[in-house]
Amino acid sequence: MSVPPNEVPPGNGPAPNDVFTPPPAPSGTPTAEERQWAMFAHLSALLGAIVTGHMFAWGCFIGPLVIWLIKKDTLPFVNDQAKEALNFNITLAIVGLALLVLTIITFGLGLLLAVPIGVIVGIGWLVFTIIAAIKANEGEAYRYPISLRLIK
């Protein structure tokens, strides 16, 4: 039995639960509106962190989530980039939660490890978010280097 070139036989494609493999970037050149909304999707994480900073910045994924839910059906580039921003911010929220649990379980002794790691993660988050916003504004599909692909 031969398989047409556009189809992948079962068992030969990527695993359905593969959360590390990024999806392919949308084809075509994004419009100015798509680039702007994609940039907003990345920068809205910064706004969410600033607004909810006094509560461990849990709002960093609210902005990308709202933009993704509103624009996912109409703008393919925004769909891709908002999902990317959402996945990255959820990943870092999980890291932050793990550091908090470490601190609580060790009765505060884990702060010796959690604070330096938290500072490094925070600086990385800021740098990667700004890079992603710039790339999205240029019309380039940006992929964060460390991100669980939870939202497909």
VMD Tcl script that builds the backbone (N, CA, C; Angstrom):
set m [mol new atoms 456]
animate dup $m
set s [atomselect $m all]
$s set {name element resname resid chain x y z} {
  {N N MET 1 A 0.842 -1.170 0.000}
  {CA C MET 1 A 0.000 0.000 0.000}
  {C C MET 1 A 0.894 1.243 0.000}
  {N N SER 2 A 0.693 2.102 -0.954}
  {CA C SER 2 A 1.498 3.314 -1.009}
  {C C SER 2 A 0.765 4.455 -0.313}
  {N N VAL 3 A 1.538 5.378 0.219}
  {CA C VAL 3 A 0.992 6.522 0.930}
  {C C VAL 3 A 1.248 7.763 0.088}
  {N N PRO 4 A 0.209 8.566 -0.143}
  {CA C PRO 4 A 0.420 9.812 -0.898}
  {C C PRO 4 A 1.458 10.685 -0.191}
  {N N PRO 5 A 2.211 11.494 -0.930}
  {CA C PRO 5 A 3.293 12.281 -0.330}
  {C C PRO 5 A 2.836 13.291 0.711}
  {N N ASN 6 A 1.578 13.708 0.704}
  {CA C ASN 6 A 1.109 14.707 1.652}
  {C C ASN 6 A 0.652 14.096 2.969}
  {N N GLU 7 A 0.555 12.787 3.037}
  {CA C GLU 7 A 0.075 12.144 4.243}
  {C C GLU 7 A 1.214 11.408 4.937}
  {N N VAL 8 A 1.176 11.401 6.252}
  {CA C VAL 8 A 2.164 10.678 7.035}
  {C C VAL 8 A 1.481 9.446 7.590}
  {N N PRO 9 A 2.050 8.253 7.360}
  {CA C PRO 9 A 1.424 7.058 7.900}
  {C C PRO 9 A 1.395 7.096 9.424}
  {N N PRO 10 A 0.383 6.479 10.046}
  {CA C PRO 10 A 0.300 6.483 11.511}
  {C C PRO 10 A 1.563 5.880 12.106}
  {N N GLY 11 A 2.014 6.478 13.183}
  {CA C GLY 11 A 3.196 5.980 13.861}
  {C C GLY 11 A 4.495 6.587 13.364}
  {N N ASN 12 A 4.473 7.313 12.250}
  {CA C ASN 12 A 5.695 7.906 11.723}
  {C C ASN 12 A 5.767 9.411 11.940}
  {N N GLY 13 A 4.733 10.002 12.438}
  {CA C GLY 13 A 4.716 11.454 12.653}
  {C C GLY 13 A 5.122 11.788 14.070}
  {N N PRO 14 A 5.011 13.061 14.447}
  {CA C PRO 14 A 5.364 13.453 15.805}
  {C C PRO 14 A 4.373 12.864 16.808}
  {N N ALA 15 A 4.852 12.624 17.993}
  {CA C ALA 15 A 4.007 12.070 19.047}
  {C C ALA 15 A 2.916 13.072 19.398}
  {N N PRO 16 A 1.689 12.607 19.646}
  {CA C PRO 16 A 0.598 13.550 19.937}
  {C C PRO 16 A 0.811 14.316 21.234}
  {N N ASN 17 A 1.585 13.807 22.157}
  {CA C ASN 17 A 1.805 14.490 23.432}
  {C C ASN 17 A 3.139 15.210 23.484}
  {N N ASP 18 A 3.743 15.448 22.347}
  {CA C ASP 18 A 5.035 16.110 22.296}
  {C C ASP 18 A 4.841 17.597 22.580}
  {N N VAL 19 A 5.178 18.017 23.800}
  {CA C VAL 19 A 4.959 19.408 24.193}
  {C C VAL 19 A 6.166 20.283 23.916}
  {N N PHE 20 A 7.246 19.714 23.398}
  {CA C PHE 20 A 8.452 20.498 23.168}
  {C C PHE 20 A 8.637 20.914 21.717}
  {N N THR 21 A 7.983 20.258 20.784}
  {CA C THR 21 A 8.157 20.568 19.374}
  {C C THR 21 A 7.264 21.742 18.980}
  {N N PRO 22 A 7.871 22.851 18.501}
  {CA C PRO 22 A 7.035 23.988 18.117}
  {C C PRO 22 A 6.297 23.695 16.814}
  {N N PRO 23 A 5.101 24.231 16.679}
  {CA C PRO 23 A 4.372 24.066 15.425}
  {C C PRO 23 A 5.033 24.885 14.328}
  {N N PRO 24 A 4.788 24.554 13.079}
  {CA C PRO 24 A 5.371 25.354 11.999}
  {C C PRO 24 A 4.777 26.756 11.984}
  {N N ALA 25 A 5.576 27.704 11.576}
  {CA C ALA 25 A 5.116 29.090 11.497}
  {C C ALA 25 A 4.093 29.222 10.373}
  {N N PRO 26 A 3.124 30.124 10.526}
  {CA C PRO 26 A 2.155 30.330 9.455}
  {C C PRO 26 A 2.845 30.838 8.196}
  {N N SER 27 A 2.352 30.386 7.068}
  {CA C SER 27 A 2.980 30.780 5.803}
  {C C SER 27 A 2.429 32.128 5.334}
  {N N GLY 28 A 3.196 32.779 4.502}
  {CA C GLY 28 A 2.763 34.074 3.970}
  {C C GLY 28 A 3.322 35.216 4.793}
  {N N THR 29 A 3.259 36.393 4.214}
  {CA C THR 29 A 3.723 37.586 4.909}
  {C C THR 29 A 2.575 38.183 5.710}
  {N N PRO 30 A 2.781 38.394 7.013}
  {CA C PRO 30 A 1.703 38.974 7.819}
  {C C PRO 30 A 1.460 40.442 7.469}
  {N N THR 31 A 0.216 40.851 7.597}
  {CA C THR 31 A -0.150 42.244 7.344}
  {C C THR 31 A 0.330 43.114 8.503}
  {N N ALA 32 A 0.254 44.417 8.333}
  {CA C ALA 32 A 0.655 45.356 9.390}
  {C C ALA 32 A -0.214 45.168 10.629}
  {N N GLU 33 A -1.508 44.906 10.417}
  {CA C GLU 33 A -2.407 44.678 11.555}
  {C C GLU 33 A -2.017 43.416 12.310}
  {N N GLU 34 A -1.690 42.345 11.587}
  {CA C GLU 34 A -1.281 41.101 12.232}
  {C C GLU 34 A 0.015 41.291 13.021}
  {N N ARG 35 A 0.959 41.998 12.437}
  {CA C ARG 35 A 2.228 42.233 13.134}
  {C C ARG 35 A 2.011 43.038 14.406}
  {N N GLN 36 A 1.133 44.037 14.327}
  {CA C GLN 36 A 0.876 44.871 15.496}
  {C C GLN 36 A 0.210 44.073 16.610}
  {N N TRP 37 A -0.806 43.282 16.279}
  {CA C TRP 37 A -1.479 42.478 17.290}
  {C C TRP 37 A -0.557 41.412 17.870}
  {N N ALA 38 A 0.316 40.846 17.031}
  {CA C ALA 38 A 1.271 39.850 17.526}
  {C C ALA 38 A 2.245 40.496 18.518}
  {N N MET 39 A 2.681 41.711 18.208}
  {CA C MET 39 A 3.550 42.436 19.130}
  {C C MET 39 A 2.816 42.717 20.442}
  {N N PHE 40 A 1.540 43.117 20.342}
  {CA C PHE 40 A 0.747 43.355 21.548}
  {C C PHE 40 A 0.607 42.081 22.385}
  {N N ALA 41 A 0.500 40.936 21.728}
  {CA C ALA 41 A 0.371 39.670 22.455}
  {C C ALA 41 A 1.595 39.427 23.329}
  {N N HIS 42 A 2.771 39.729 22.802}
  {CA C HIS 42 A 3.989 39.545 23.588}
  {C C HIS 42 A 4.115 40.626 24.670}
  {N N LEU 43 A 3.856 41.873 24.315}
  {CA C LEU 43 A 4.020 42.967 25.272}
  {C C LEU 43 A 2.946 42.978 26.352}
  {N N SER 44 A 1.800 42.378 26.085}
  {CA C SER 44 A 0.749 42.346 27.100}
  {C C SER 44 A 1.174 41.525 28.317}
  {N N ALA 45 A 2.120 40.615 28.135}
  {CA C ALA 45 A 2.658 39.873 29.273}
  {C C ALA 45 A 3.403 40.814 30.216}
  {N N LEU 46 A 4.130 41.775 29.646}
  {CA C LEU 46 A 4.821 42.774 30.469}
  {C C LEU 46 A 3.822 43.612 31.248}
  {N N LEU 47 A 2.765 44.042 30.573}
  {CA C LEU 47 A 1.738 44.835 31.233}
  {C C LEU 47 A 1.077 44.043 32.360}
  {N N GLY 48 A 0.780 42.785 32.085}
  {CA C GLY 48 A 0.172 41.937 33.112}
  {C C GLY 48 A 1.071 41.759 34.316}
  {N N ALA 49 A 2.367 41.639 34.084}
  {CA C ALA 49 A 3.316 41.494 35.187}
  {C C ALA 49 A 3.412 42.783 36.005}
  {N N ILE 50 A 3.356 43.918 35.326}
  {CA C ILE 50 A 3.424 45.202 36.036}
  {C C ILE 50 A 2.171 45.406 36.878}
  {N N VAL 51 A 1.018 45.133 36.299}
  {CA C VAL 51 A -0.246 45.354 37.003}
  {C C VAL 51 A -0.393 44.416 38.194}
  {N N THR 52 A 0.033 43.167 38.043}
  {CA C THR 52 A -0.138 42.188 39.127}
  {C C THR 52 A 1.181 41.875 39.826}
  {N N GLY 53 A 2.156 42.747 39.723}
  {CA C GLY 53 A 3.468 42.520 40.321}
  {C C GLY 53 A 3.422 42.343 41.823}
  {N N HIS 54 A 2.518 43.011 42.490}
  {CA C HIS 54 A 2.407 42.878 43.939}
  {C C HIS 54 A 1.830 41.518 44.350}
  {N N MET 55 A 1.312 40.759 43.380}
  {CA C MET 55 A 0.760 39.421 43.656}
  {C C MET 55 A 1.536 38.370 42.869}
  {N N PHE 56 A 2.866 38.451 42.875}
  {CA C PHE 56 A 3.759 37.509 42.199}
  {C C PHE 56 A 3.567 37.489 40.688}
  {N N ALA 57 A 3.055 38.566 40.118}
  {CA C ALA 57 A 2.932 38.750 38.661}
  {C C ALA 57 A 2.194 37.609 37.977}
  {N N TRP 58 A 1.149 37.113 38.592}
  {CA C TRP 58 A 0.387 36.001 38.006}
  {C C TRP 58 A -0.332 36.421 36.734}
  {N N GLY 59 A -0.498 37.705 36.503}
  {CA C GLY 59 A -1.246 38.184 35.337}
  {C C GLY 59 A -0.456 38.214 34.043}
  {N N CYS 60 A 0.765 37.685 34.036}
  {CA C CYS 60 A 1.586 37.762 32.833}
  {C C CYS 60 A 1.025 36.930 31.680}
  {N N PHE 61 A 0.141 36.001 31.949}
  {CA C PHE 61 A -0.424 35.218 30.848}
  {C C PHE 61 A -1.851 35.634 30.493}
  {N N ILE 62 A -2.423 36.576 31.221}
  {CA C ILE 62 A -3.797 37.031 30.950}
  {C C ILE 62 A -3.868 37.781 29.617}
  {N N GLY 63 A -2.931 38.698 29.358}
  {CA C GLY 63 A -2.931 39.478 28.119}
  {C C GLY 63 A -2.813 38.611 26.876}
  {N N PRO 64 A -1.789 37.731 26.806}
  {CA C PRO 64 A -1.699 36.850 25.640}
  {C C PRO 64 A -2.928 35.957 25.477}
  {N N LEU 65 A -3.509 35.524 26.595}
  {CA C LEU 65 A -4.705 34.680 26.529}
  {C C LEU 65 A -5.878 35.444 25.924}
  {N N VAL 66 A -6.092 36.672 26.366}
  {CA C VAL 66 A -7.206 37.474 25.850}
  {C C VAL 66 A -7.011 37.763 24.361}
  {N N ILE 67 A -5.805 38.153 23.970}
  {CA C ILE 67 A -5.548 38.444 22.557}
  {C C ILE 67 A -5.716 37.192 21.717}
  {N N TRP 68 A -5.229 36.058 22.204}
  {CA C TRP 68 A -5.375 34.805 21.461}
  {C C TRP 68 A -6.853 34.435 21.297}
  {N N LEU 69 A -7.634 34.557 22.360}
  {CA C LEU 69 A -9.052 34.201 22.282}
  {C C LEU 69 A -9.825 35.120 21.338}
  {N N ILE 70 A -9.455 36.388 21.281}
  {CA C ILE 70 A -10.169 37.338 20.433}
  {C C ILE 70 A -9.760 37.220 18.963}
  {N N LYS 71 A -8.473 37.037 18.685}
  {CA C LYS 71 A -7.960 37.129 17.315}
  {C C LYS 71 A -7.590 35.801 16.665}
  {N N LYS 72 A -7.732 34.680 17.362}
  {CA C LYS 72 A -7.239 33.410 16.825}
  {C C LYS 72 A -7.936 32.960 15.545}
  {N N ASP 73 A -9.178 33.307 15.371}
  {CA C ASP 73 A -9.920 32.848 14.196}
  {C C ASP 73 A -9.756 33.759 12.982}
  {N N THR 74 A -9.349 34.997 13.206}
  {CA C THR 74 A -9.299 35.948 12.094}
  {C C THR 74 A -7.890 36.253 11.593}
  {N N LEU 75 A -6.893 36.166 12.471}
  {CA C LEU 75 A -5.523 36.521 12.091}
  {C C LEU 75 A -4.576 35.362 12.416}
  {N N PRO 76 A -4.142 34.585 11.407}
  {CA C PRO 76 A -3.317 33.399 11.671}
  {C C PRO 76 A -1.966 33.703 12.333}
  {N N PHE 77 A -1.325 34.794 11.955}
  {CA C PHE 77 A -0.035 35.138 12.556}
  {C C PHE 77 A -0.206 35.484 14.032}
  {N N VAL 78 A -1.281 36.179 14.359}
  {CA C VAL 78 A -1.563 36.525 15.755}
  {C C VAL 78 A -1.902 35.260 16.538}
  {N N ASN 79 A -2.648 34.357 15.926}
  {CA C ASN 79 A -2.962 33.078 16.555}
  {C C ASN 79 A -1.674 32.373 16.967}
  {N N ASP 80 A -0.717 32.294 16.051}
  {CA C ASP 80 A 0.554 31.615 16.312}
  {C C ASP 80 A 1.354 32.325 17.398}
  {N N GLN 81 A 1.515 33.626 17.300}
  {CA C GLN 81 A 2.363 34.355 18.230}
  {C C GLN 81 A 1.726 34.508 19.614}
  {N N ALA 82 A 0.424 34.669 19.678}
  {CA C ALA 82 A -0.245 34.750 20.979}
  {C C ALA 82 A -0.168 33.407 21.706}
  {N N LYS 83 A -0.304 32.299 20.970}
  {CA C LYS 83 A -0.128 30.979 21.582}
  {C C LYS 83 A 1.301 30.812 22.079}
  {N N GLU 84 A 2.253 31.281 21.309}
  {CA C GLU 84 A 3.664 31.191 21.710}
  {C C GLU 84 A 3.907 31.984 22.990}
  {N N ALA 85 A 3.385 33.208 23.061}
  {CA C ALA 85 A 3.547 34.034 24.255}
  {C C ALA 85 A 2.831 33.405 25.452}
  {N N LEU 86 A 1.645 32.881 25.212}
  {CA C LEU 86 A 0.876 32.237 26.271}
  {C C LEU 86 A 1.607 31.009 26.811}
  {N N ASN 87 A 2.108 30.165 25.932}
  {CA C ASN 87 A 2.838 28.974 26.355}
  {C C ASN 87 A 4.096 29.340 27.151}
  {N N PHE 88 A 4.824 30.342 26.692}
  {CA C PHE 88 A 6.038 30.759 27.389}
  {C C PHE 88 A 5.714 31.270 28.787}
  {N N ASN 89 A 4.686 32.088 28.897}
  {CA C ASN 89 A 4.347 32.659 30.197}
  {C C ASN 89 A 3.746 31.621 31.139}
  {N N ILE 90 A 3.017 30.668 30.618}
  {CA C ILE 90 A 2.534 29.567 31.461}
  {C C ILE 90 A 3.721 28.735 31.954}
  {N N THR 91 A 4.688 28.477 31.076}
  {CA C THR 91 A 5.879 27.725 31.463}
  {C C THR 91 A 6.613 28.419 32.607}
  {N N LEU 92 A 6.787 29.733 32.486}
  {CA C LEU 92 A 7.500 30.448 33.541}
  {C C LEU 92 A 6.658 30.573 34.809}
  {N N ALA 93 A 5.344 30.582 34.693}
  {CA C ALA 93 A 4.492 30.559 35.884}
  {C C ALA 93 A 4.660 29.224 36.621}
  {N N ILE 94 A 4.804 28.145 35.876}
  {CA C ILE 94 A 5.042 26.832 36.486}
  {C C ILE 94 A 6.391 26.822 37.205}
  {N N VAL 95 A 7.412 27.422 36.589}
  {CA C VAL 95 A 8.731 27.511 37.227}
  {C C VAL 95 A 8.626 28.328 38.517}
  {N N GLY 96 A 7.925 29.453 38.459}
  {CA C GLY 96 A 7.747 30.281 39.650}
  {C C GLY 96 A 7.002 29.554 40.751}
  {N N LEU 97 A 5.980 28.799 40.367}
  {CA C LEU 97 A 5.232 28.022 41.356}
  {C C LEU 97 A 6.121 26.952 41.978}
  {N N ALA 98 A 6.957 26.313 41.172}
  {CA C ALA 98 A 7.882 25.297 41.689}
  {C C ALA 98 A 8.873 25.919 42.682}
  {N N LEU 99 A 9.358 27.114 42.380}
  {CA C LEU 99 A 10.269 27.783 43.309}
  {C C LEU 99 A 9.552 28.159 44.606}
  {N N LEU 100 A 8.301 28.562 44.514}
  {CA C LEU 100 A 7.521 28.874 45.711}
  {C C LEU 100 A 7.301 27.628 46.555}
  {N N VAL 101 A 6.970 26.526 45.919}
  {CA C VAL 101 A 6.761 25.265 46.644}
  {C C VAL 101 A 8.064 24.826 47.312}
  {N N LEU 102 A 9.186 24.974 46.610}
  {CA C LEU 102 A 10.487 24.640 47.187}
  {C C LEU 102 A 10.744 25.458 48.448}
  {N N THR 103 A 10.424 26.738 48.384}
  {CA C THR 103 A 10.630 27.609 49.536}
  {C C THR 103 A 9.733 27.197 50.701}
  {N N ILE 104 A 8.496 26.875 50.425}
  {CA C ILE 104 A 7.565 26.493 51.485}
  {C C ILE 104 A 7.947 25.146 52.100}
  {N N ILE 105 A 8.290 24.181 51.267}
  {CA C ILE 105 A 8.633 22.838 51.761}
  {C C ILE 105 A 9.882 22.884 52.643}
  {N N THR 106 A 10.830 23.728 52.310}
  {CA C THR 106 A 12.079 23.807 53.078}
  {C C THR 106 A 12.020 24.855 54.184}
  {N N PHE 107 A 10.819 25.331 54.510}
  {CA C PHE 107 A 10.608 26.314 55.568}
  {C C PHE 107 A 11.475 27.565 55.392}
  {N N GLY 108 A 11.582 28.024 54.154}
  {CA C GLY 108 A 12.303 29.249 53.853}
  {C C GLY 108 A 13.755 29.051 53.488}
  {N N LEU 109 A 14.310 27.892 53.767}
  {CA C LEU 109 A 15.701 27.634 53.423}
  {C C LEU 109 A 15.901 27.573 51.912}
  {N N GLY 110 A 14.864 27.216 51.194}
  {CA C GLY 110 A 14.923 27.150 49.737}
  {C C GLY 110 A 15.091 28.505 49.086}
  {N N LEU 111 A 14.906 29.584 49.865}
  {CA C LEU 111 A 15.107 30.925 49.321}
  {C C LEU 111 A 16.548 31.135 48.858}
  {N N LEU 112 A 17.485 30.419 49.483}
  {CA C LEU 112 A 18.885 30.535 49.058}
  {C C LEU 112 A 19.064 30.090 47.620}
  {N N LEU 113 A 18.222 29.198 47.166}
  {CA C LEU 113 A 18.250 28.731 45.785}
  {C C LEU 113 A 17.205 29.445 44.929}
  {N N ALA 114 A 16.028 29.685 45.501}
  {CA C ALA 114 A 14.908 30.234 44.742}
  {C C ALA 114 A 15.134 31.690 44.313}
  {N N VAL 115 A 15.753 32.482 45.159}
  {CA C VAL 115 A 15.941 33.899 44.823}
  {C C VAL 115 A 16.896 34.074 43.638}
  {N N PRO 116 A 18.099 33.469 43.657}
  {CA C PRO 116 A 18.965 33.643 42.476}
  {C C PRO 116 A 18.351 33.068 41.200}
  {N N ILE 117 A 17.719 31.909 41.310}
  {CA C ILE 117 A 17.080 31.323 40.119}
  {C C ILE 117 A 15.941 32.223 39.656}
  {N N GLY 118 A 15.167 32.757 40.586}
  {CA C GLY 118 A 14.072 33.655 40.232}
  {C C GLY 118 A 14.545 34.913 39.534}
  {N N VAL 119 A 15.672 35.462 39.985}
  {CA C VAL 119 A 16.221 36.666 39.347}
  {C C VAL 119 A 16.681 36.335 37.926}
  {N N ILE 120 A 17.370 35.220 37.763}
  {CA C ILE 120 A 17.843 34.816 36.430}
  {C C ILE 120 A 16.661 34.564 35.494}
  {N N VAL 121 A 15.652 33.864 35.994}
  {CA C VAL 121 A 14.461 33.581 35.182}
  {C C VAL 121 A 13.740 34.878 34.835}
  {N N GLY 122 A 13.636 35.794 35.784}
  {CA C GLY 122 A 12.969 37.070 35.540}
  {C C GLY 122 A 13.667 37.916 34.482}
  {N N ILE 123 A 14.992 37.963 34.553}
  {CA C ILE 123 A 15.745 38.711 33.546}
  {C C ILE 123 A 15.598 38.058 32.177}
  {N N GLY 124 A 15.689 36.725 32.144}
  {CA C GLY 124 A 15.498 35.996 30.886}
  {C C GLY 124 A 14.121 36.224 30.303}
  {N N TRP 125 A 13.097 36.218 31.181}
  {CA C TRP 125 A 11.722 36.453 30.738}
  {C C TRP 125 A 11.603 37.832 30.089}
  {N N LEU 126 A 12.168 38.836 30.736}
  {CA C LEU 126 A 12.096 40.193 30.209}
  {C C LEU 126 A 12.804 40.305 28.860}
  {N N VAL 127 A 13.998 39.758 28.764}
  {CA C VAL 127 A 14.779 39.833 27.527}
  {C C VAL 127 A 14.069 39.101 26.392}
  {N N PHE 128 A 13.631 37.859 26.650}
  {CA C PHE 128 A 12.988 37.069 25.599}
  {C C PHE 128 A 11.647 37.680 25.170}
  {N N THR 129 A 10.923 38.277 26.108}
  {CA C THR 129 A 9.649 38.909 25.764}
  {C C THR 129 A 9.865 40.115 24.860}
  {N N ILE 130 A 10.876 40.916 25.154}
  {CA C ILE 130 A 11.167 42.081 24.320}
  {C C ILE 130 A 11.649 41.647 22.941}
  {N N ILE 131 A 12.520 40.638 22.887}
  {CA C ILE 131 A 12.985 40.125 21.597}
  {C C ILE 131 A 11.808 39.606 20.778}
  {N N ALA 132 A 10.908 38.869 21.419}
  {CA C ALA 132 A 9.746 38.315 20.722}
  {C C ALA 132 A 8.854 39.424 20.175}
  {N N ALA 133 A 8.658 40.480 20.954}
  {CA C ALA 133 A 7.823 41.589 20.494}
  {C C ALA 133 A 8.448 42.274 19.273}
  {N N ILE 134 A 9.757 42.461 19.305}
  {CA C ILE 134 A 10.443 43.101 18.171}
  {C C ILE 134 A 10.338 42.218 16.927}
  {N N LYS 135 A 10.601 40.916 17.093}
  {CA C LYS 135 A 10.535 39.993 15.956}
  {C C LYS 135 A 9.121 39.920 15.396}
  {N N ALA 136 A 8.119 39.880 16.265}
  {CA C ALA 136 A 6.730 39.827 15.796}
  {C C ALA 136 A 6.371 41.091 15.032}
  {N N ASN 137 A 6.863 42.235 15.483}
  {CA C ASN 137 A 6.590 43.487 14.793}
  {C C ASN 137 A 7.278 43.533 13.424}
  {N N GLU 138 A 8.370 42.782 13.278}
  {CA C GLU 138 A 9.047 42.689 11.986}
  {C C GLU 138 A 8.396 41.651 11.072}
  {N N GLY 139 A 7.407 40.925 11.584}
  {CA C GLY 139 A 6.709 39.926 10.786}
  {C C GLY 139 A 7.341 38.550 10.827}
  {N N GLU 140 A 8.262 38.339 11.742}
  {CA C GLU 140 A 8.961 37.059 11.871}
  {C C GLU 140 A 8.330 36.256 13.013}
  {N N ALA 141 A 8.023 34.992 12.736}
  {CA C ALA 141 A 7.443 34.130 13.768}
  {C C ALA 141 A 8.530 33.753 14.758}
  {N N TYR 142 A 8.414 34.234 15.994}
  {CA C TYR 142 A 9.428 33.997 17.015}
  {C C TYR 142 A 9.077 32.767 17.831}
  {N N ARG 143 A 10.081 31.969 18.152}
  {CA C ARG 143 A 9.926 30.800 19.010}
  {C C ARG 143 A 10.798 30.990 20.243}
  {N N TYR 144 A 10.176 30.961 21.414}
  {CA C TYR 144 A 10.930 31.069 22.662}
  {C C TYR 144 A 11.797 29.827 22.834}
  {N N PRO 145 A 13.019 29.999 23.356}
  {CA C PRO 145 A 13.916 28.841 23.462}
  {C C PRO 145 A 13.480 27.817 24.509}
  {N N ILE 146 A 12.809 28.249 25.557}
  {CA C ILE 146 A 12.330 27.312 26.573}
  {C C ILE 146 A 10.835 27.542 26.765}
  {N N SER 147 A 10.047 26.616 26.285}
  {CA C SER 147 A 8.605 26.772 26.392}
  {C C SER 147 A 7.920 25.421 26.218}
  {N N LEU 148 A 7.045 25.115 27.139}
  {CA C LEU 148 A 6.205 23.923 26.973}
  {C C LEU 148 A 5.061 24.288 26.048}
  {N N ARG 149 A 4.812 23.499 25.048}
  {CA C ARG 149 A 3.745 23.780 24.092}
  {C C ARG 149 A 2.439 23.161 24.625}
  {N N LEU 150 A 1.867 23.825 25.618}
  {CA C LEU 150 A 0.643 23.312 26.239}
  {C C LEU 150 A -0.600 23.667 25.439}
  {N N ILE 151 A -0.610 24.846 24.844}
  {CA C ILE 151 A -1.712 25.297 24.001}
  {C C ILE 151 A -1.291 25.038 22.556}
  {N N LYS 152 A -2.033 24.195 21.854}
  {CA C LYS 152 A -1.638 23.829 20.482}
  {C C LYS 152 A -2.427 24.624 19.474}
}
mol reanalyze $m
mol bondsrecalc $m
mol representation Tube
mol addrep $m
